[in-house]
């Protein structure tokens, strides 16, 4: 993939934008394992919001997904290389929803408040 700043091993937090209020709220966190054309192969974990429990749940199985990071329906955050992707979880810290590995990495999910 020419002119890309991404490299194999880059860790990403990818939010799929909802088009409608009832759409499933999905996030994916993982490391780039392949680059080709305008797509990136990312291996990691899917997170889905469970409205009945009002919480984010990580799917237990490691998945490999293909993303086109230039797609308008994605919000992509590069996360630090030392973040432990397998340990990531969502929690509320100081009244803010964050994704954290409980050690070196914490990232605000919603810059505007606690909305889950």
C-alpha positions as CSV (number, residue, x, y, z in Angstrom):
1,X,0.0,0.0,0.0
2,X,2.0,3.0,-1.2
3,X,1.9,6.3,0.7
4,X,0.4,4.7,3.8
5,X,1.5,5.7,7.3
6,X,0.2,2.3,8.6
7,X,2.6,-0.6,9.0
8,X,2.1,-4.2,9.9
9,X,1.9,-4.2,13.7
10,X,0.2,-0.8,14.1
11,X,-2.6,-1.1,16.7
12,X,-6.0,0.4,15.9
13,X,-9.3,1.1,17.7
14,X,-12.0,1.2,15.0
15,X,-15.5,2.5,15.6
16,X,-18.3,1.6,13.0
17,X,-20.6,4.6,12.7
18,X,-24.3,3.9,13.2
19,X,-26.5,5.1,10.4
20,X,-29.7,4.7,12.4
21,X,-30.5,4.9,16.1
22,X,-31.3,1.1,16.3
23,X,-28.1,0.0,14.5
24,X,-25.8,-2.3,16.5
25,X,-23.0,-0.3,18.2
26,X,-19.7,-2.1,17.2
27,X,-16.0,-1.4,17.8
28,X,-13.0,-3.4,16.8
29,X,-9.5,-3.3,18.4
30,X,-6.5,-5.1,17.0
31,X,-3.2,-5.0,15.1
32,X,-2.6,-4.6,11.4
33,X,-1.5,-7.9,10.0
34,X,-1.6,-7.1,6.3
35,X,-1.8,-4.2,3.9
36,X,-3.1,-4.5,0.3
37,X,-4.6,-2.0,-2.1
38,X,-6.6,0.4,0.0
39,X,-7.5,-2.2,2.6
40,X,-6.0,-3.3,5.9
41,X,-6.2,-6.8,7.5
42,X,-6.6,-6.3,11.3
43,X,-6.5,-9.2,13.8
44,X,-8.1,-8.5,17.2
45,X,-11.4,-8.4,19.1
46,X,-14.9,-7.2,18.4
47,X,-16.8,-5.2,21.1
48,X,-20.6,-4.9,20.9
49,X,-22.8,-2.7,23.1
50,X,-25.5,-4.6,25.0
51,X,-28.3,-2.1,25.6
52,X,-30.2,-4.4,28.0
53,X,-27.1,-4.5,30.3
54,X,-25.9,-1.0,29.3
55,X,-22.4,-2.2,28.8
56,X,-19.8,-3.1,26.2
57,X,-18.9,-6.7,25.9
58,X,-15.9,-8.2,24.1
59,X,-16.4,-11.2,22.0
60,X,-14.0,-13.8,23.3
61,X,-12.7,-15.1,20.0
62,X,-9.8,-13.6,18.1
63,X,-11.0,-12.4,14.7
64,X,-9.4,-11.2,11.5
65,X,-11.3,-8.5,9.6
66,X,-10.6,-6.5,6.5
67,X,-11.2,-2.7,6.6
68,X,-10.9,0.1,4.2
69,X,-9.8,2.8,6.6
70,X,-10.8,5.5,4.2
71,X,-14.4,4.5,4.4
72,X,-16.7,7.3,5.7
73,X,-18.4,4.8,8.1
74,X,-15.4,4.3,10.2
75,X,-13.7,6.3,13.0
76,X,-10.1,5.0,13.3
77,X,-7.8,5.7,16.3
78,X,-4.2,4.6,16.3
79,X,-3.3,3.3,19.8
80,X,0.1,2.9,21.3
81,X,2.2,-0.1,20.4
82,X,2.5,-1.2,24.1
83,X,-1.3,-1.3,24.6
84,X,-2.3,-4.9,25.5
85,X,-5.1,-5.6,23.0
86,X,-6.1,-8.9,24.6
87,X,-6.6,-7.1,28.0
88,X,-8.7,-4.2,26.7
89,X,-12.1,-3.5,28.3
90,X,-14.6,-0.7,28.5
91,X,-15.1,1.0,31.9
92,X,-16.2,4.3,33.4
93,X,-13.4,6.3,34.9
94,X,-14.0,9.7,36.5
95,X,-17.5,9.7,34.9
96,X,-16.0,9.1,31.4
97,X,-16.4,6.0,29.2
98,X,-12.9,4.7,28.3
99,X,-11.3,1.7,26.8
100,X,-8.3,0.6,28.8
101,X,-5.9,-2.2,29.2
102,X,-5.7,-1.5,32.9
103,X,-2.0,-0.7,32.7
104,X,-0.4,1.7,30.2
105,X,-3.3,2.6,27.9
106,X,-6.6,4.5,28.4
107,X,-8.6,6.2,25.7
108,X,-11.8,8.3,26.0
109,X,-14.5,6.9,23.8
110,X,-16.8,9.9,23.9
111,X,-15.1,13.3,24.3
112,X,-18.4,15.0,25.2
113,X,-19.5,13.0,28.3
114,X,-20.6,9.7,29.7
115,X,-23.0,8.7,26.9
116,X,-22.5,5.0,26.3
